[in-house]
Amino acid sequence: MKRLSDRKLIEAYISAKKLGLDPNFIQQLESELTRRSIDIHPDKTDKKG
């Protein structure tokens, strides 16, 4: 996980949630997001306009 950029980690987390992947995998991603102090809300997007 340490090799993933913050952006790729966020993308992986959002995709995993949308696809309903294994909860343990999602938990690992959440733990890494927390470790990096990244606050993510999968229902919000980066799109503007």
A tleap script that builds the chain and sets N, CA, C and O, in Angstrom:
source leaprc.protein.ff14SB
mol = sequence {
  NMET LYS ARG LEU SER ASP ARG LYS LEU ILE
  GLU ALA TYR ILE SER ALA LYS LYS LEU GLY
  LEU ASP PRO ASN PHE ILE GLN GLN LEU GLU
  SER GLU LEU THR ARG ARG SER ILE ASP ILE
  HIE PRO ASP LYS THR ASP LYS LYS CGLY
}
set mol.1.N position { 0.819 -1.202 0.000 }
set mol.1.CA position { 0.000 0.000 0.000 }
set mol.1.C position { 0.861 1.264 0.000 }
set mol.1.O position { 0.447 2.301 -0.519 }
set mol.2.N position { 2.034 1.179 0.570 }
set mol.2.CA position { 2.874 2.375 0.671 }
set mol.2.C position { 3.314 2.889 -0.694 }
set mol.2.O position { 3.696 4.053 -0.823 }
set mol.3.N position { 3.266 2.037 -1.708 }
set mol.3.CA position { 3.686 2.465 -3.043 }
set mol.3.C position { 2.572 3.175 -3.796 }
set mol.3.O position { 2.833 3.847 -4.793 }
set mol.4.N position { 1.345 3.038 -3.339 }
set mol.4.CA position { 0.225 3.717 -3.990 }
set mol.4.C position { 0.265 5.204 -3.686 }
set mol.4.O position { 0.490 5.613 -2.547 }
set mol.5.N position { 0.047 6.001 -4.714 }
set mol.5.CA position { -0.082 7.440 -4.470 }
set mol.5.C position { -1.401 7.670 -3.736 }
set mol.5.O position { -2.281 6.810 -3.747 }
set mol.6.N position { -1.531 8.813 -3.110 }
set mol.6.CA position { -2.778 9.137 -2.417 }
set mol.6.C position { -3.959 9.062 -3.379 }
set mol.6.O position { -5.015 8.528 -3.044 }
set mol.7.N position { -3.767 9.596 -4.560 }
set mol.7.CA position { -4.847 9.619 -5.559 }
set mol.7.C position { -5.282 8.204 -5.938 }
set mol.7.O position { -6.477 7.916 -6.007 }
set mol.8.N position { -4.308 7.317 -6.183 }
set mol.8.CA position { -4.627 5.935 -6.557 }
set mol.8.C position { -5.281 5.190 -5.398 }
set mol.8.O position { -6.163 4.358 -5.612 }
set mol.9.N position { -4.858 5.480 -4.186 }
set mol.9.CA position { -5.474 4.864 -3.014 }
set mol.9.C position { -6.939 5.270 -2.911 }
set mol.9.O position { -7.804 4.432 -2.660 }
set mol.10.N position { -7.210 6.538 -3.102 }
set mol.10.CA position { -8.588 7.034 -3.063 }
set mol.10.C position { -9.414 6.386 -4.172 }
set mol.10.O position { -10.544 5.959 -3.936 }
set mol.11.N position { -8.857 6.312 -5.372 }
set mol.11.CA position { -9.563 5.682 -6.491 }
set mol.11.C position { -9.852 4.211 -6.192 }
set mol.11.O position { -10.944 3.721 -6.480 }
set mol.12.N position { -8.882 3.512 -5.619 }
set mol.12.CA position { -9.066 2.103 -5.283 }
set mol.12.C position { -10.166 1.936 -4.240 }
set mol.12.O position { -10.990 1.027 -4.337 }
set mol.13.N position { -10.174 2.811 -3.252 }
set mol.13.CA position { -11.188 2.741 -2.198 }
set mol.13.C position { -12.587 2.972 -2.770 }
set mol.13.O position { -13.510 2.208 -2.488 }
set mol.14.N position { -12.738 4.011 -3.562 }
set mol.14.CA position { -14.048 4.324 -4.143 }
set mol.14.C position { -14.519 3.177 -5.040 }
set mol.14.O position { -15.685 2.785 -4.987 }
set mol.15.N position { -13.628 2.650 -5.850 }
set mol.15.CA position { -13.985 1.533 -6.732 }
set mol.15.C position { -14.368 0.293 -5.930 }
set mol.15.O position { -15.344 -0.385 -6.252 }
set mol.16.N position { -13.605 0.004 -4.897 }
set mol.16.CA position { -13.897 -1.168 -4.068 }
set mol.16.C position { -15.274 -1.059 -3.424 }
set mol.16.O position { -16.015 -2.040 -3.362 }
set mol.17.N position { -15.612 0.131 -2.946 }
set mol.17.CA position { -16.933 0.344 -2.348 }
set mol.17.C position { -18.036 0.169 -3.387 }
set mol.17.O position { -19.036 -0.500 -3.127 }
set mol.18.N position { -17.857 0.771 -4.562 }
set mol.18.CA position { -18.871 0.690 -5.621 }
set mol.18.C position { -19.083 -0.744 -6.089 }
set mol.18.O position { -20.209 -1.147 -6.379 }
set mol.19.N position { -17.995 -1.515 -6.164 }
set mol.19.CA position { -18.069 -2.888 -6.653 }
set mol.19.C position { -18.464 -3.885 -5.565 }
set mol.19.O position { -18.696 -5.060 -5.850 }
set mol.20.N position { -18.539 -3.421 -4.331 }
set mol.20.CA position { -18.909 -4.307 -3.226 }
set mol.20.C position { -17.871 -5.390 -2.975 }
set mol.20.O position { -18.213 -6.542 -2.704 }
set mol.21.N position { -16.600 -5.012 -3.066 }
set mol.21.CA position { -15.529 -5.982 -2.849 }
set mol.21.C position { -15.473 -6.420 -1.387 }
set mol.21.O position { -16.194 -5.902 -0.535 }
set mol.22.N position { -14.607 -7.377 -1.126 }
set mol.22.CA position { -14.469 -7.973 0.200 }
set mol.22.C position { -14.327 -6.900 1.280 }
set mol.22.O position { -13.479 -6.014 1.172 }
set mol.23.N position { -15.158 -6.979 2.321 }
set mol.23.CA position { -15.098 -5.982 3.401 }
set mol.23.C position { -13.724 -5.887 4.068 }
set mol.23.O position { -13.332 -4.812 4.524 }
set mol.24.N position { -12.997 -6.995 4.128 }
set mol.24.CA position { -11.656 -6.956 4.722 }
set mol.24.C position { -10.704 -6.119 3.872 }
set mol.24.O position { -9.864 -5.395 4.406 }
set mol.25.N position { -10.836 -6.218 2.556 }
set mol.25.CA position { -10.017 -5.412 1.650 }
set mol.25.C position { -10.361 -3.934 1.808 }
set mol.25.O position { -9.474 -3.084 1.872 }
set mol.26.N position { -11.649 -3.642 1.870 }
set mol.26.CA position { -12.089 -2.256 2.051 }
set mol.26.C position { -11.568 -1.712 3.380 }
set mol.26.O position { -11.162 -0.553 3.464 }
set mol.27.N position { -11.582 -2.549 4.414 }
set mol.27.CA position { -11.068 -2.123 5.718 }
set mol.27.C position { -9.576 -1.808 5.645 }
set mol.27.O position { -9.113 -0.855 6.270 }
set mol.28.N position { -8.827 -2.599 4.888 }
set mol.28.CA position { -7.395 -2.325 4.719 }
set mol.28.C position { -7.182 -0.972 4.046 }
set mol.28.O position { -6.314 -0.195 4.443 }
set mol.29.N position { -7.987 -0.709 3.025 }
set mol.29.CA position { -7.887 0.584 2.347 }
set mol.29.C position { -8.245 1.722 3.298 }
set mol.29.O position { -7.572 2.752 3.318 }
set mol.30.N position { -9.303 1.539 4.084 }
set mol.30.CA position { -9.713 2.563 5.051 }
set mol.30.C position { -8.615 2.810 6.080 }
set mol.30.O position { -8.355 3.952 6.459 }
set mol.31.N position { -7.980 1.745 6.525 }
set mol.31.CA position { -6.890 1.889 7.499 }
set mol.31.C position { -5.734 2.697 6.920 }
set mol.31.O position { -5.144 3.534 7.603 }
set mol.32.N position { -5.422 2.438 5.664 }
set mol.32.CA position { -4.335 3.183 5.021 }
set mol.32.C position { -4.724 4.644 4.813 }
set mol.32.O position { -3.896 5.538 4.985 }
set mol.33.N position { -5.978 4.887 4.444 }
set mol.33.CA position { -6.456 6.269 4.313 }
set mol.33.C position { -6.323 6.998 5.650 }
set mol.33.O position { -5.870 8.142 5.697 }
set mol.34.N position { -6.714 6.343 6.719 }
set mol.34.CA position { -6.615 6.934 8.055 }
set mol.34.C position { -5.155 7.190 8.422 }
set mol.34.O position { -4.818 8.246 8.955 }
set mol.35.N position { -4.290 6.211 8.130 }
set mol.35.CA position { -2.864 6.361 8.441 }
set mol.35.C position { -2.275 7.581 7.737 }
set mol.35.O position { -1.398 8.258 8.274 }
set mol.36.N position { -2.768 7.852 6.527 }
set mol.36.CA position { -2.280 8.996 5.749 }
set mol.36.C position { -3.065 10.277 6.041 }
set mol.36.O position { -2.827 11.314 5.422 }
set mol.37.N position { -3.984 10.195 6.972 }
set mol.37.CA position { -4.832 11.346 7.338 }
set mol.37.C position { -5.627 11.866 6.145 }
set mol.37.O position { -5.759 13.074 5.949 }
set mol.38.N position { -6.152 10.936 5.355 }
set mol.38.CA position { -6.984 11.289 4.205 }
set mol.38.C position { -8.432 11.032 4.587 }
set mol.38.O position { -8.801 9.914 4.947 }
set mol.39.N position { -9.243 12.071 4.507 }
set mol.39.CA position { -10.669 11.954 4.803 }
set mol.39.C position { -11.400 11.812 3.477 }
set mol.39.O position { -11.353 12.708 2.634 }
set mol.40.N position { -12.073 10.684 3.296 }
set mol.40.CA position { -12.743 10.419 2.018 }
set mol.40.C position { -14.207 10.073 2.262 }
set mol.40.O position { -14.558 9.368 3.208 }
set mol.41.N position { -15.032 10.589 1.385 }
set mol.41.CA position { -16.461 10.291 1.429 }
set mol.41.C position { -16.845 9.800 0.039 }
set mol.41.O position { -16.933 10.601 -0.891 }
set mol.42.N position { -17.076 8.489 -0.121 }
set mol.42.CA position { -17.311 7.931 -1.457 }
set mol.42.C position { -18.527 8.482 -2.184 }
set mol.42.O position { -18.609 8.368 -3.407 }
set mol.43.N position { -19.476 9.076 -1.465 }
set mol.43.CA position { -20.662 9.619 -2.121 }
set mol.43.C position { -20.404 10.998 -2.724 }
set mol.43.O position { -21.238 11.509 -3.471 }
set mol.44.N position { -19.266 11.601 -2.412 }
set mol.44.CA position { -18.910 12.907 -2.971 }
set mol.44.C position { -17.882 12.700 -4.063 }
set mol.44.O position { -17.001 11.848 -3.944 }
set mol.45.N position { -17.991 13.480 -5.129 }
set mol.45.CA position { -17.046 13.340 -6.230 }
set mol.45.C position { -16.200 14.589 -6.370 }
set mol.45.O position { -16.501 15.639 -5.801 }
set mol.46.N position { -15.151 14.449 -7.131 }
set mol.46.CA position { -14.208 15.530 -7.378 }
set mol.46.C position { -14.670 16.421 -8.528 }
set mol.46.O position { -14.030 17.430 -8.825 }
set mol.47.N position { -15.774 16.055 -9.176 }
set mol.47.CA position { -16.237 16.771 -10.365 }
set mol.47.C position { -16.793 18.139 -10.004 }
set mol.47.O position { -17.465 18.312 -8.987 }
set mol.48.N position { -16.499 19.095 -10.857 }
set mol.48.CA position { -17.004 20.457 -10.664 }
set mol.48.C position { -17.900 20.812 -11.828 }
set mol.48.O position { -17.676 20.383 -12.960 }
set mol.49.N position { -18.937 21.617 -11.529 }
set mol.49.CA position { -19.770 22.094 -12.605 }
set mol.49.C position { -20.982 21.357 -12.715 }
set mol.49.O position { -21.801 21.643 -13.588 }
savepdb mol mol.pdb
quit
